């Protein structure tokens, strides 16, 4: 059982979640050139996803930047990766034309909130220091979570662990 006592790191057990968004595939080394446009496209067409969001959750939207290796589902990126810029929706949602649905399985995560400009450093600290201290290993790709109450550029990184 993971019980973290490291300031700023939390343990979160998420049930299965469904995310509807805009998906892209590209070189990991060029992610900045193809991931941001997915968010732009999702935001420009956000009105198309409103019918799929639970009305009770509208004020507390859960936005997700989900990652997966191109070849191995939900594995960390290799040379190429897949990314879904999206919003959490009702289970069983079927993607309308031009959209993709990813279902993230129930999983235990160690999370860390950081600034978008510090994602690389925060990831390095989690992988090289925190996970070994907690005696856990990374079990898949790191996911990004954004909430309405976050400051501009703030993101929670979700590290799936076993």
MIDOVO-674942 format. One record per residue: residue number from 1; x, y, z of N, C-alpha, C in turn; chain. Coordinates in nm, 3 decimals. Each point is the difference from the previous one (the first is absolute). Layout:
# MIDOVO-674942
(NUM; (X; Y; Z); (X; Y; Z); (X; Y; Z); "A")
...
# end
This chain:
# MIDOVO-674942
(1; (0.085; -0.119; 0.000); (-0.085; 0.119; 0.000); (0.089; 0.124; 0.000); "A")
(2; (-0.036; 0.097; -0.080); (0.078; 0.123; -0.014); (-0.056; 0.103; 0.097); "A")
(3; (0.082; 0.049; 0.089); (-0.039; 0.107; 0.090); (0.112; 0.103; -0.008); "A")
(4; (-0.021; 0.102; -0.081); (0.106; 0.097; -0.021); (-0.001; 0.107; 0.108); "A")
(5; (0.119; 0.037; 0.045); (0.014; 0.107; 0.099); (0.085; 0.112; -0.058); "A")
(6; (0.012; 0.001; -0.131); (0.080; 0.101; -0.066); (-0.091; 0.119; -0.031); "A")
(7; (0.038; 0.116; 0.048); (-0.081; 0.121; -0.018); (-0.025; 0.026; -0.148); "A")
(8; (-0.128; 0.021; -0.033); (-0.038; 0.032; -0.137); (-0.030; -0.121; -0.087); "A")
(9; (0.028; -0.120; 0.050); (-0.028; -0.122; -0.074); (-0.118; -0.069; 0.068); "A")
(10; (-0.101; -0.033; -0.080); (-0.119; -0.066; 0.053); (-0.020; -0.134; -0.066); "A")
(11; (-0.066; -0.089; 0.071); (-0.042; -0.128; -0.057); (-0.147; 0.015; -0.038); "A")
(12; (-0.032; -0.037; -0.123); (-0.137; 0.008; -0.049); (-0.035; -0.133; -0.064); "A")
(13; (-0.115; -0.055; 0.039); (-0.050; -0.121; -0.063); (-0.120; 0.043; -0.085); "A")
(14; (0.018; -0.006; -0.131); (-0.106; 0.043; -0.092); (-0.078; -0.121; -0.049); "A")
(15; (-0.132; 0.013; -0.006); (-0.078; -0.104; -0.067); (0.020; 0.014; -0.150); "A")
(16; (-0.055; -0.089; -0.077); (0.006; 0.012; -0.145); (-0.063; 0.133; -0.040); "A")
(17; (0.067; 0.073; -0.091); (-0.057; 0.126; -0.049); (-0.002; 0.000; -0.152); "A")
(18; (-0.093; 0.076; -0.054); (-0.017; 0.013; -0.145); (0.031; 0.144; -0.038); "A")
(19; (0.084; 0.017; -0.102); (0.041; 0.133; -0.044); (-0.028; 0.013; -0.149); "A")
(20; (-0.066; 0.109; -0.036); (-0.034; 0.032; -0.139); (0.086; 0.117; -0.042); "A")
(21; (0.070; -0.013; -0.112); (0.087; 0.110; -0.040); (0.054; -0.012; -0.140); "A")
(22; (0.098; 0.080; -0.027); (0.068; 0.003; -0.128); (0.132; -0.076; 0.013); "A")
(23; (0.021; -0.097; -0.089); (0.115; -0.087; 0.007); (0.100; 0.030; -0.110); "A")
(24; (0.127; -0.014; 0.036); (0.106; 0.016; -0.098); (0.110; -0.100; 0.025); "A")
(25; (0.081; -0.021; -0.103); (0.116; -0.089; 0.007); (0.118; 0.077; -0.058); "A")
(26; (0.114; -0.012; 0.066); (0.117; 0.070; -0.052); (0.128; -0.046; 0.068); "A")
(27; (0.109; 0.055; -0.048); (0.130; -0.030; 0.059); (0.006; 0.057; 0.141); "A")
(28; (0.050; -0.079; 0.092); (0.014; 0.045; 0.138); (0.090; 0.123; 0.008); "A")
(29; (0.105; 0.001; -0.079); (0.096; 0.111; 0.002); (-0.060; 0.130; -0.052); "A")
(30; (-0.113; -0.007; -0.070); (-0.063; 0.119; -0.056); (-0.137; 0.026; 0.063); "A")
(31; (-0.024; -0.052; 0.121); (-0.132; 0.008; 0.063); (-0.054; 0.142; 0.010); "A")
(32; (0.085; 0.097; 0.026); (-0.048; 0.137; 0.014); (-0.065; 0.051; -0.128); "A")
(33; (0.039; -0.055; -0.115); (-0.056; 0.048; -0.126); (-0.134; -0.064; -0.036); "A")
(34; (-0.035; -0.113; 0.061); (-0.127; -0.065; -0.038); (-0.098; -0.018; 0.115); "A")
(35; (0.042; 0.015; 0.125); (-0.093; -0.015; 0.113); (-0.083; 0.126; 0.021); "A")
(36; (0.062; 0.117; 0.003); (-0.073; 0.125; 0.023); (-0.114; 0.021; -0.100); "A")
(37; (0.020; -0.029; -0.130); (-0.111; 0.017; -0.095); (-0.121; -0.091; 0.032); "A")
(38; (0.023; -0.114; 0.066); (-0.112; -0.086; 0.040); (-0.087; 0.071; 0.103); "A")
(39; (0.064; 0.069; 0.095); (-0.075; 0.077; 0.100); (-0.076; 0.114; -0.067); "A")
(40; (0.065; 0.067; -0.095); (-0.067; 0.109; -0.072); (-0.124; -0.052; -0.072); "A")
(41; (0.014; -0.113; -0.067); (-0.113; -0.057; -0.073); (-0.111; -0.043; 0.095); "A")
(42; (0.037; -0.061; 0.112); (-0.100; -0.042; 0.097); (-0.076; 0.121; 0.054); "A")
(43; (0.072; 0.106; 0.033); (-0.063; 0.120; 0.053); (-0.089; 0.069; -0.102); "A")
(44; (0.042; 0.003; -0.126); (-0.078; 0.065; -0.106); (-0.133; -0.072; -0.025); "A")
(45; (-0.004; -0.129; 0.028); (-0.121; -0.079; -0.028); (-0.061; -0.056; 0.128); "A")
(46; (0.027; 0.066; 0.113); (-0.045; -0.052; 0.129); (-0.151; -0.014; 0.009); "A")
(47; (-0.074; 0.085; -0.068); (-0.146; -0.009; 0.005); (-0.051; -0.136; -0.048); "A")
(48; (0.079; -0.070; -0.081); (-0.040; -0.132; -0.051); (0.006; -0.108; 0.108); "A")
(49; (0.077; 0.023; 0.107); (0.012; -0.102; 0.105); (-0.093; 0.024; 0.118); "A")
(50; (-0.060; 0.116; 0.009); (-0.086; 0.033; 0.114); (-0.110; -0.104; 0.022); "A")
(51; (-0.064; -0.054; -0.104); (-0.104; -0.101; 0.026); (0.052; -0.127; 0.067); "A")
(52; (0.129; -0.023; -0.002); (0.057; -0.122; 0.057); (0.051; 0.017; 0.143); "A")
(53; (-0.007; 0.123; 0.049); (0.049; 0.029; 0.135); (-0.116; -0.008; 0.097); "A")
(54; (0.021; -0.064; 0.113); (-0.100; -0.009; 0.105); (-0.033; 0.143; 0.045); "A")
(55; (-0.127; 0.038; -0.005); (-0.042; 0.137; 0.033); (0.045; 0.041; 0.140); "A")
(56; (0.011; -0.094; 0.091); (0.042; 0.034; 0.136); (0.149; 0.032; 0.007); "A")
(57; (0.074; -0.033; -0.105); (0.145; 0.020; 0.000); (0.045; 0.121; -0.083); "A")
(58; (-0.092; 0.068; -0.065); (0.035; 0.111; -0.090); (0.091; 0.102; 0.068); "A")
(59; (-0.028; 0.034; 0.126); (0.081; 0.102; 0.069); (0.135; -0.055; 0.047); "A")
(60; (0.014; -0.132; 0.002); (0.125; -0.062; 0.046); (0.055; -0.092; -0.108); "A")
(61; (0.018; 0.056; -0.117); (0.049; -0.080; -0.112); (0.135; -0.062; 0.031); "A")
(62; (0.012; -0.126; -0.037); (0.127; -0.069; 0.012); (0.060; -0.009; -0.140); "A")
(63; (0.099; 0.082; -0.026); (0.069; -0.003; -0.129); (0.122; -0.090; 0.015); "A")
(64; (0.024; -0.081; -0.102); (0.110; -0.096; 0.003); (0.084; 0.010; -0.125); "A")
(65; (0.130; -0.008; 0.017); (0.095; -0.020; -0.108); (0.051; -0.142; 0.017); "A")
(66; (-0.057; -0.092; -0.077); (0.034; -0.142; 0.015); (0.107; -0.040; -0.100); "A")
(67; (0.090; -0.085; 0.045); (0.111; -0.042; -0.085); (0.008; -0.152; -0.009); "A")
(68; (0.046; -0.045; -0.115); (0.022; -0.142; -0.023); (0.107; -0.013; -0.107); "A")
(69; (0.078; -0.106; 0.011); (0.092; -0.033; -0.108); (-0.083; -0.036; -0.123); "A")
(70; (0.052; 0.024; -0.118); (-0.076; -0.031; -0.121); (-0.026; -0.149; -0.015); "A")
(71; (0.095; -0.083; 0.041); (-0.013; -0.145; -0.018); (-0.062; -0.071; 0.121); "A")
(72; (0.033; 0.043; 0.121); (-0.044; -0.068; 0.122); (-0.092; 0.090; 0.081); "A")
(73; (-0.127; -0.041; 0.010); (-0.104; 0.079; 0.065); (0.039; 0.041; 0.142); "A")
(74; (-0.002; 0.129; 0.023); (0.027; 0.067; 0.127); (0.142; -0.018; 0.054); "A")
(75; (0.089; -0.049; -0.084); (0.142; -0.007; 0.038); (0.062; 0.139; -0.021); "A")
(76; (0.109; 0.030; 0.071); (0.069; 0.128; -0.024); (0.043; 0.011; -0.147); "A")
(77; (0.005; 0.122; -0.047); (0.039; 0.024; -0.138); (0.135; -0.061; -0.032); "A")
(78; (0.008; -0.057; -0.120); (0.128; -0.042; -0.055); (0.039; 0.109; -0.099); "A")
(79; (0.040; -0.040; -0.119); (0.038; 0.098; -0.103); (-0.120; 0.083; -0.042); "A")
(80; (-0.117; -0.064; -0.008); (-0.123; 0.072; -0.032); (-0.102; -0.023; 0.110); "A")
(81; (-0.089; 0.095; 0.013); (-0.102; -0.011; 0.104); (-0.135; 0.043; -0.050); "A")
(82; (-0.100; -0.034; 0.079); (-0.138; 0.043; -0.023); (-0.037; 0.091; 0.116); "A")
(83; (-0.083; 0.100; -0.029); (-0.044; 0.095; 0.102); (-0.146; 0.031; -0.023); "A")
(84; (-0.077; 0.006; 0.108); (-0.141; 0.038; -0.009); (-0.021; 0.121; 0.089); "A")
(85; (-0.036; 0.112; -0.061); (-0.036; 0.122; 0.073); (-0.151; -0.004; 0.017); "A")
(86; (-0.046; -0.021; 0.124); (-0.143; -0.021; 0.013); (-0.058; 0.032; 0.136); "A")
(87; (-0.127; -0.038; 0.012); (-0.079; 0.026; 0.119); (-0.064; -0.131; 0.046); "A")
(88; (-0.005; -0.018; 0.131); (-0.063; -0.119; 0.055); (-0.149; 0.005; -0.027); "A")
(89; (-0.054; -0.111; -0.048); (-0.142; -0.007; -0.037); (-0.064; -0.122; 0.065); "A")
(90; (-0.131; -0.014; -0.026); (-0.076; -0.113; 0.053); (0.056; -0.131; -0.054); "A")
(91; (0.005; -0.104; 0.085); (0.040; -0.132; -0.049); (-0.091; -0.045; -0.114); "A")
(92; (0.056; -0.071; -0.094); (-0.079; -0.050; -0.113); (-0.015; 0.099; -0.114); "A")
(93; (0.059; 0.118; 0.013); (-0.008; 0.101; -0.106); (0.062; -0.054; -0.128); "A")
(94; (-0.070; 0.021; -0.110); (0.052; -0.037; -0.132); (0.042; 0.130; -0.068); "A")
(95; (0.122; 0.001; -0.051); (0.055; 0.122; -0.059); (-0.075; 0.041; -0.125); "A")
(96; (-0.039; 0.128; -0.006); (-0.057; 0.050; -0.125); (0.111; 0.010; -0.105); "A")
(97; (-0.040; 0.019; -0.124); (0.098; 0.009; -0.109); (0.102; 0.109; 0.029); "A")
(98; (0.128; -0.032; -0.020); (0.108; 0.095; 0.021); (0.055; 0.001; 0.142); "A")
(99; (-0.056; -0.083; 0.086); (0.042; -0.008; 0.140); (0.045; -0.142; 0.031); "A")
(100; (0.072; -0.017; 0.111); (0.042; -0.133; 0.046); (-0.038; -0.016; 0.146); "A")
(101; (-0.028; -0.124; 0.039); (-0.026; -0.034; 0.140); (0.108; -0.095; 0.047); "A")
(102; (0.058; 0.030; 0.114); (0.093; -0.091; 0.067); (-0.060; -0.035; 0.134); "A")
(103; (0.009; -0.126; 0.037); (-0.044; -0.045; 0.131); (0.125; -0.036; 0.080); "A")
(104; (0.023; 0.075; 0.105); (0.115; -0.023; 0.087); (-0.044; -0.098; 0.108); "A")
(105; (0.068; -0.114; 0.014); (-0.043; -0.098; 0.099); (0.023; 0.051; 0.143); "A")
(106; (-0.071; -0.061; 0.094); (0.022; 0.033; 0.141); (0.148; -0.021; 0.031); "A")
(107; (0.057; 0.092; 0.076); (0.145; -0.004; 0.021); (0.036; 0.081; 0.125); "A")
(108; (0.108; -0.036; 0.064); (0.057; 0.077; 0.109); (0.109; 0.090; -0.057); "A")
(109; (-0.001; 0.126; 0.044); (0.095; 0.099; -0.050); (0.068; 0.072; 0.116); "A")
(110; (0.122; 0.043; -0.022); (0.062; 0.102; 0.083); (-0.010; 0.127; -0.082); "A")
(111; (-0.048; 0.107; 0.063); (-0.023; 0.124; -0.074); (0.085; 0.113; 0.058); "A")
(112; (0.027; 0.093; -0.087); (0.079; 0.117; 0.036); (-0.050; 0.117; -0.084); "A")
(113; (-0.034; 0.111; 0.066); (-0.043; 0.119; -0.071); (0.123; 0.084; -0.031); "A")
(114; (0.007; 0.052; -0.123); (0.115; 0.080; -0.040); (-0.046; 0.105; -0.102); "A")
(115; (0.092; 0.082; -0.039); (-0.023; 0.100; -0.104); (0.037; -0.062; -0.134); "A")
(116; (-0.074; 0.032; -0.104); (0.025; -0.057; -0.131); (0.143; 0.013; -0.048); "A")
(117; (0.069; 0.107; 0.040); (0.139; 0.020; -0.041); (0.097; -0.091; 0.074); "A")
(118; (-0.047; -0.061; 0.110); (0.088; -0.083; 0.083); (-0.036; -0.149; -0.010); "A")
(119; (-0.078; -0.038; -0.099); (-0.042; -0.140; -0.014); (0.119; -0.094; -0.011); "A")
(120; (0.097; 0.033; -0.081); (0.115; -0.090; -0.019); (0.074; -0.021; 0.131); "A")
(121; (0.024; 0.107; 0.076); (0.072; -0.012; 0.126); (-0.082; -0.078; 0.103); "A")
(122; (-0.131; 0.027; 0.008); (-0.087; -0.070; 0.094); (-0.004; -0.150; -0.033); "A")
(123; (-0.004; -0.032; -0.127); (0.000; -0.140; -0.042); (0.131; -0.067; 0.039); "A")
(124; (0.110; 0.068; -0.022); (0.131; -0.054; 0.036); (0.008; -0.029; 0.151); "A")
(125; (-0.047; 0.092; 0.081); (0.002; -0.017; 0.146); (-0.087; -0.120; 0.041); "A")
(126; (-0.119; -0.010; -0.060); (-0.088; -0.112; 0.035); (0.063; -0.133; -0.038); "A")
(127; (0.054; -0.009; -0.121); (0.055; -0.127; -0.048); (0.130; -0.039; 0.070); "A")
(128; (0.085; 0.097; 0.026); (0.132; -0.031; 0.055); (0.007; 0.001; 0.153); "A")
(129; (-0.092; 0.073; 0.064); (0.008; 0.012; 0.145); (-0.124; -0.055; 0.072); "A")
(130; (-0.116; 0.051; -0.036); (-0.121; -0.034; 0.074); (-0.040; -0.146; -0.016); "A")
(131; (-0.011; -0.049; -0.124); (-0.041; -0.140; -0.019); (0.094; -0.098; 0.069); "A")
(132; (0.134; 0.017; -0.011); (0.088; -0.090; 0.075); (-0.018; 0.009; 0.152); "A")
(133; (-0.021; 0.122; 0.053); (-0.022; 0.015; 0.144); (-0.128; -0.070; 0.044); "A")
(134; (-0.101; 0.002; -0.085); (-0.128; -0.063; 0.031); (0.002; -0.151; -0.029); "A")
(135; (0.111; -0.046; -0.060); (0.016; -0.141; -0.037); (-0.110; -0.048; -0.095); "A")
(136; (-0.029; 0.083; -0.099); (-0.096; -0.033; -0.105); (0.066; 0.023; -0.135); "A")
(137; (-0.060; -0.057; -0.104); (0.050; 0.021; -0.136); (-0.109; 0.062; -0.086); "A")
(138; (0.043; 0.069; -0.101); (-0.092; 0.060; -0.096); (-0.069; -0.112; -0.077); "A")
(139; (-0.133; 0.009; -0.009); (-0.078; -0.106; -0.064); (-0.058; 0.041; -0.135); "A")
(140; (0.039; 0.116; -0.051); (-0.053; 0.046; -0.128); (0.035; 0.145; -0.025); "A")
(141; (-0.064; 0.057; -0.099); (0.026; 0.139; -0.037); (-0.052; 0.096; 0.107); "A")
(142; (0.069; 0.110; 0.017); (-0.042; 0.106; 0.092); (-0.113; 0.077; -0.067); "A")
(143; (-0.104; 0.032; 0.078); (-0.117; 0.071; -0.053); (-0.005; 0.140; 0.062); "A")
(144; (-0.058; 0.094; -0.076); (-0.015; 0.138; 0.048); (-0.146; 0.025; 0.036); "A")
(145; (-0.021; 0.070; 0.111); (-0.135; 0.030; 0.046); (-0.010; 0.150; 0.028); "A")
(146; (-0.105; 0.062; -0.052); (-0.021; 0.144; 0.017); (-0.139; 0.023; 0.059); "A")
(147; (-0.008; 0.086; 0.101); (-0.127; 0.034; 0.063); (-0.026; 0.149; -0.009); "A")
(148; (-0.128; 0.041; 0.001); (-0.033; 0.143; -0.013); (0.061; 0.089; 0.109); "A")
(149; (0.024; -0.055; 0.119); (0.054; 0.082; 0.108); (0.152; 0.012; -0.004); "A")
(150; (0.065; -0.063; -0.099); (0.145; 0.010; -0.012); (0.037; 0.139; -0.052); "A")
(151; (0.117; 0.046; 0.042); (0.054; 0.125; -0.053); (0.038; -0.021; -0.146); "A")
(152; (0.013; 0.108; -0.072); (0.041; -0.006; -0.141); (0.129; -0.080; -0.013); "A")
(153; (0.000; -0.101; -0.086); (0.119; -0.081; -0.025); (0.025; -0.112; 0.099); "A")
(154; (-0.084; -0.011; 0.102); (0.019; -0.104; 0.102); (-0.056; -0.134; -0.049); "A")
(155; (0.066; -0.108; 0.036); (-0.040; -0.134; -0.043); (0.033; -0.099; 0.111); "A")
(156; (-0.085; -0.101; 0.015); (0.030; -0.111; 0.091); (0.046; -0.117; -0.086); "A")
(157; (0.117; -0.052; 0.030); (0.052; -0.114; -0.072); (-0.037; -0.127; 0.075); "A")
(158; (-0.053; -0.098; -0.072); (-0.044; -0.127; 0.057); (0.094; -0.110; -0.046); "A")
(159; (0.075; -0.056; 0.094); (0.097; -0.106; -0.027); (-0.062; -0.134; 0.041); "A")
(160; (-0.040; -0.084; -0.097); (-0.059; -0.129; 0.037); (0.108; -0.088; 0.062); "A")
(161; (-0.031; -0.061; 0.115); (0.100; -0.079; 0.071); (-0.051; -0.138; 0.034); "A")
(162; (0.097; -0.088; 0.023); (-0.034; -0.134; 0.049); (0.099; -0.037; 0.108); "A")
# end
